Amino acid sequence: MPSAKPALRADYYKTTCPDFEKIVREYVHQKQTQSPSTAAGALRVFMHDCFVDGCDGSVLISSNAFNAAERDSDINLSLPGDAFDVVIKIKNALEDACPGVVSCADILTASTRNLVVMAGGPRFNVSFGRKDGLVSQAARIPGNLPTNNMTMDEILKMFASKGFSIQEYVALMGAHTIGFAHCKEFSDRLFKFAPNQPTDPELNPKYAEALKAACKNHEQNITMTAFNDVMSPGKFDNSYFRGLPRGLGLLRVDNMLVKDPRTKPLVDQYASNEVKFFADFAAAMEKLSLLEVKTDPKDGNVRRRCDAFNDA
């Protein structure tokens, strides 16, 4: 009989690293207080990690002369440095407290959970015991992460292939209630929408003018950004959904949510019921945190550094 796959547990580090949660809590509080955009960044990094070969910390690996890692895929180049920074700082502290025990995948999971709460969002249950993945390749990204030019059919099919329902997809999109996007990700809606209509008419006119002013030099300055949720950009709430019917969806994928008959009823529900949104988001995040996790030593290990494999 094959041995049972080791299970994740909420108290996985209770005896091997009893200060695990305390250390995560302290460094997350410090980082989010200093850089309030860290929560949104961690959410993005976490999802980009989990959707490519499971929640295994592979997105944290840096490229080297022999390997182009996930971080250097085009879609990941804009992942915020603050999210990587908080994971590295927590890892360094944990290596002092309990060397070689806590995986980077678990650190990313725990810090994302805590950061969402610090931003005003719901706490979701997470368990621990993930191993860090042994592979990180930029070539594995295409087809595993949604892009801004996909149709709703393509996006929903991708999420379904990972085991997520339409409701779970919409709930996870609510993460756009915090954070920002680079102008290049939505500039076509402002300046190049159609030959005779440069601006997307679905955008709220005043909002579109403000975005044009904010992004007018985006081709010279590629770091220019705008908030995903203009109403309360730093607070995790349901204002993202309330803004969508008013033409305040920043990205094309945001606006699609309120136009597609499969997703619009959920947008309306979350816009009118924040408690429901929080409950569904927490459940979807808990499910995401378990996606294709590695617990067998054959499939992964505990990295000494989060940005490099142990044999590097």
C-alpha positions as CSV (number, residue, x, y, z in Angstrom):
1,M,0.0,0.0,0.0
2,P,1.4,3.5,-0.9
3,S,1.8,5.8,2.1
4,A,-0.8,8.5,2.5
5,K,0.1,11.9,1.3
6,P,1.1,14.2,4.2
7,A,-1.7,16.5,5.1
8,L,-1.4,20.3,5.6
9,R,-2.3,21.4,9.2
10,A,-3.0,24.8,10.7
11,D,-0.6,23.9,13.6
12,Y,2.1,22.3,11.4
13,Y,4.9,24.4,12.9
14,K,3.6,24.3,16.5
15,T,6.6,22.3,17.8
16,T,9.2,22.7,15.0
17,C,8.9,26.5,14.8
18,P,6.6,27.8,17.6
19,D,7.3,31.5,16.8
20,F,6.3,31.1,13.1
21,E,3.0,33.0,13.3
22,K,4.4,35.7,15.6
23,I,7.3,36.4,13.3
24,V,5.0,36.6,10.2
25,R,2.6,38.9,12.1
26,E,5.4,41.3,13.2
27,Y,7.1,41.6,9.8
28,V,3.8,41.9,7.9
29,H,2.6,44.7,10.2
30,Q,5.9,46.5,9.8
31,K,5.9,46.2,6.0
32,Q,2.2,47.1,5.4
33,T,2.5,50.1,7.7
34,Q,5.6,51.4,5.8
35,S,4.3,50.4,2.3
36,P,0.4,50.2,2.2
37,S,0.5,48.7,-1.3
38,T,2.1,45.5,0.0
39,A,-1.2,43.7,0.6
40,A,-2.3,44.1,-3.0
41,G,1.2,43.1,-4.3
42,A,1.1,39.9,-2.1
43,L,-2.3,39.0,-3.4
44,R,-1.0,39.2,-7.0
45,V,2.2,37.3,-6.3
46,F,0.2,34.6,-4.4
47,M,-2.2,34.0,-7.2
48,H,0.5,34.1,-9.9
49,D,2.4,31.5,-7.8
50,C,-0.5,29.2,-7.2
51,F,-1.9,29.2,-10.8
52,V,1.5,28.0,-12.2
53,D,2.3,24.5,-10.9
54,G,0.5,25.1,-7.6
55,C,1.3,27.1,-4.4
56,D,5.0,26.2,-4.2
57,G,6.9,29.5,-4.1
58,S,8.2,29.0,-7.6
59,V,7.4,32.6,-8.5
60,L,9.9,33.8,-5.8
61,I,12.9,32.3,-7.7
62,S,15.3,34.7,-9.4
63,S,16.6,33.9,-12.9
64,N,20.2,33.0,-13.5
65,A,22.5,32.4,-16.5
66,F,21.0,28.9,-16.8
67,N,17.3,29.4,-16.2
68,A,14.7,32.1,-17.0
69,A,12.5,31.9,-14.0
70,E,8.7,32.6,-13.7
71,R,9.5,36.1,-12.4
72,D,11.0,37.1,-15.8
73,S,7.9,36.1,-17.8
74,D,6.4,39.3,-19.3
75,I,3.2,39.0,-17.2
76,N,5.2,38.8,-14.0
77,L,7.7,41.7,-14.7
78,S,5.3,44.1,-13.0
79,L,4.8,42.1,-9.8
80,P,5.5,44.5,-7.0
81,G,8.8,44.3,-5.2
82,D,7.3,44.9,-1.8
83,A,5.6,41.5,-1.8
84,F,8.9,39.7,-2.5
85,D,10.6,41.9,0.1
86,V,8.3,41.0,3.0
87,V,8.6,37.2,2.2
88,I,12.5,37.5,2.2
89,K,12.5,39.4,5.5
90,I,10.3,36.9,7.1
91,K,12.4,34.0,5.8
92,N,15.6,35.6,7.1
93,A,14.0,35.9,10.6
94,L,12.7,32.4,10.5
95,E,16.0,31.0,9.4
96,D,17.5,32.5,12.6
97,A,14.7,31.2,14.8
98,C,14.3,27.7,13.3
99,P,16.7,27.0,10.4
100,G,15.5,24.9,7.5
101,V,12.0,24.4,8.8
102,V,9.5,26.8,7.2
103,S,9.0,26.8,3.4
104,C,8.8,29.9,1.4
105,A,5.5,28.7,0.0
106,D,4.0,28.7,3.5
107,I,5.5,32.2,4.2
108,L,3.9,33.6,1.1
109,T,0.6,32.0,2.1
110,A,0.6,33.2,5.7
111,S,1.8,36.7,4.9
112,T,-0.9,37.1,2.2
113,R,-3.6,36.1,4.7
114,N,-2.4,38.6,7.3
115,L,-1.9,41.4,4.7
116,V,-5.5,41.0,3.5
117,V,-6.8,41.4,7.1
118,M,-4.5,44.5,7.6
119,A,-6.1,46.1,4.5
120,G,-9.6,45.6,6.0
121,G,-10.5,42.3,4.3
122,P,-11.7,39.0,5.7
123,R,-9.5,36.5,7.4
124,F,-9.4,33.1,5.6
125,N,-8.3,29.8,7.0
126,V,-4.9,28.5,5.9
127,S,-3.0,25.3,6.7
128,F,0.7,24.7,6.4
129,G,3.2,22.1,5.4
130,R,3.8,23.0,1.8
131,K,7.1,22.1,0.2
132,D,8.9,24.6,-2.1
133,G,8.9,23.7,-5.7
134,L,11.9,22.5,-7.6
135,V,11.1,24.1,-10.9
136,S,10.5,27.8,-11.9
137,Q,10.4,28.5,-15.7
138,A,9.1,31.5,-17.5
139,A,8.1,29.1,-20.3
140,R,5.5,27.5,-18.1
141,I,3.5,30.7,-17.6
142,P,1.6,31.0,-20.9
143,G,-1.8,29.3,-20.6
144,N,-1.7,29.2,-16.8
145,L,-2.3,32.9,-16.1
146,P,-5.1,35.1,-17.4
147,T,-4.1,38.0,-19.7
148,N,-5.8,41.3,-20.3
149,N,-6.7,40.4,-23.9
150,M,-8.5,37.2,-23.2
151,T,-12.2,36.8,-23.8
152,M,-14.5,36.0,-20.9
153,D,-14.9,32.5,-22.3
154,E,-11.2,31.9,-22.2
155,I,-10.8,33.3,-18.7
156,L,-13.6,31.2,-17.3
157,K,-12.3,28.1,-19.1
158,M,-8.8,28.7,-17.5
159,F,-10.3,29.1,-14.0
160,A,-12.5,26.0,-14.5
161,S,-9.4,24.0,-15.5
162,K,-8.0,24.9,-12.1
163,G,-11.2,23.9,-10.4
164,F,-12.8,27.3,-9.8
165,S,-16.4,28.2,-10.5
166,I,-17.7,31.4,-12.1
167,Q,-18.7,32.6,-8.6
168,E,-15.2,31.9,-7.2
169,Y,-13.6,33.8,-10.2
170,V,-15.7,36.9,-9.6
171,A,-15.0,36.7,-5.8
172,L,-11.3,36.5,-6.5
173,M,-11.5,39.4,-8.9
174,G,-12.6,41.4,-5.9
175,A,-8.9,41.6,-4.9
176,H,-8.9,44.5,-7.4
177,T,-10.5,46.5,-4.6
178,I,-6.9,47.3,-3.5
179,G,-3.7,48.0,-5.5
180,F,-2.9,49.5,-8.8
181,A,-2.2,48.7,-12.4
182,H,0.5,50.1,-14.8
183,C,-0.8,52.5,-17.4
184,K,0.4,50.2,-20.2
185,E,-2.1,47.6,-19.1
186,F,-5.1,49.8,-19.9
187,S,-3.7,52.6,-22.1
188,D,-5.4,51.1,-25.2
189,R,-8.8,52.0,-23.5
190,L,-7.7,55.6,-23.3
191,F,-5.8,56.4,-26.4
192,K,-6.2,53.6,-29.0
193,F,-9.6,52.0,-28.5
194,A,-10.8,52.3,-32.1
195,P,-9.8,54.3,-35.2
196,N,-12.6,56.8,-34.9
197,Q,-13.0,56.6,-31.1
198,P,-9.7,56.7,-29.2
199,T,-11.4,56.3,-25.7
200,D,-13.5,53.3,-24.7
201,P,-17.1,54.7,-24.3
202,E,-17.7,52.2,-21.5
203,L,-15.3,54.2,-19.3
204,N,-16.9,56.9,-17.1
205,P,-16.1,60.1,-19.0
206,K,-14.7,62.0,-16.0
207,Y,-12.7,58.9,-14.9
208,A,-11.3,58.5,-18.5
209,E,-10.1,62.1,-18.5
210,A,-8.4,61.7,-15.2
211,L,-6.7,58.5,-16.4
212,K,-5.5,60.2,-19.6
213,A,-3.9,63.0,-17.5
214,A,-2.3,60.5,-15.2
215,C,-1.0,58.3,-18.0
216,K,-0.1,60.9,-20.7
217,N,3.6,60.1,-20.6
218,H,3.3,56.4,-20.0
219,E,5.3,55.4,-23.0
220,Q,8.3,57.4,-21.8
221,N,7.7,56.4,-18.1
222,I,6.7,52.8,-17.9
223,T,6.3,52.9,-14.1
224,M,3.2,55.1,-14.3
225,T,0.2,53.6,-12.5
226,A,-3.4,54.1,-11.5
227,F,-5.5,52.7,-8.7
228,N,-7.7,49.7,-9.5
229,D,-10.4,51.0,-7.2
230,V,-10.6,54.8,-7.4
231,M,-13.2,55.1,-4.6
232,S,-11.2,53.5,-1.8
233,P,-7.9,52.3,-3.2
234,G,-6.3,51.3,0.1
235,K,-9.2,49.7,1.8
236,F,-10.4,46.1,1.1
237,D,-14.1,46.5,0.7
238,N,-16.8,46.0,-2.0
239,S,-16.5,49.4,-3.6
240,Y,-14.7,47.8,-6.6
241,F,-18.0,46.0,-7.4
242,R,-20.0,49.2,-6.8
243,G,-17.9,51.1,-9.2
244,L,-18.1,48.7,-12.1
245,P,-21.7,49.6,-13.3
246,R,-20.6,53.3,-13.2
247,G,-17.8,52.8,-15.7
248,L,-15.0,52.7,-13.1
249,G,-13.5,49.4,-14.0
250,L,-9.9,50.2,-14.8
251,L,-8.9,47.1,-16.9
252,R,-10.8,45.5,-19.7
253,V,-11.3,42.4,-17.6
254,D,-12.9,44.5,-14.9
255,N,-15.4,46.0,-17.3
256,M,-16.2,42.6,-18.8
257,L,-17.5,41.4,-15.4
258,V,-20.4,43.8,-15.5
259,K,-21.1,43.2,-19.2
260,D,-21.2,39.4,-19.2
261,P,-24.6,37.8,-18.2
262,R,-22.7,35.0,-16.4
263,T,-20.8,37.4,-14.1
264,K,-23.0,40.5,-13.8
265,P,-25.5,39.0,-11.3
266,L,-22.5,38.2,-9.0
267,V,-21.2,41.8,-9.4
268,D,-24.6,43.1,-8.4
269,Q,-24.8,40.8,-5.4
270,Y,-21.3,41.7,-4.1
271,A,-22.0,45.4,-4.7
272,S,-25.0,45.3,-2.5
273,N,-23.8,42.8,0.1
274,E,-20.2,43.2,1.4
275,V,-20.7,40.4,3.9
276,K,-21.5,37.9,1.1
277,F,-18.5,39.1,-0.9
278,F,-16.1,38.7,2.1
279,A,-17.4,35.2,2.8
280,D,-17.1,34.1,-0.8
281,F,-13.7,35.7,-1.2
282,A,-12.4,34.0,2.0
283,A,-13.6,30.6,0.8
284,A,-12.1,31.1,-2.7
285,M,-8.7,32.2,-1.1
286,E,-8.7,29.1,1.2
287,K,-9.3,26.9,-1.9
288,L,-6.6,28.8,-3.9
289,S,-4.1,28.2,-1.1
290,L,-4.5,24.4,-1.5
291,L,-4.1,24.4,-5.3
292,E,-1.7,21.6,-6.3
293,V,0.4,21.9,-3.1
294,K,3.4,19.8,-2.8
295,T,3.9,17.9,0.5
296,D,6.0,14.9,-0.6
297,P,9.8,15.3,-0.3
298,K,10.1,13.9,-3.8
299,D,8.3,16.9,-5.2
300,G,9.9,19.7,-3.2
301,N,11.9,20.8,-0.2
302,V,12.4,23.7,2.2
303,R,14.6,26.3,0.5
304,R,17.3,28.0,2.5
305,R,16.7,31.2,0.4
306,C,13.4,32.0,-1.2
307,D,14.9,33.3,-4.4
308,A,17.2,30.4,-5.1
309,F,17.0,26.6,-5.3
310,N,19.1,24.8,-2.7
311,D,21.4,23.3,-5.3
312,A,22.1,26.7,-6.9
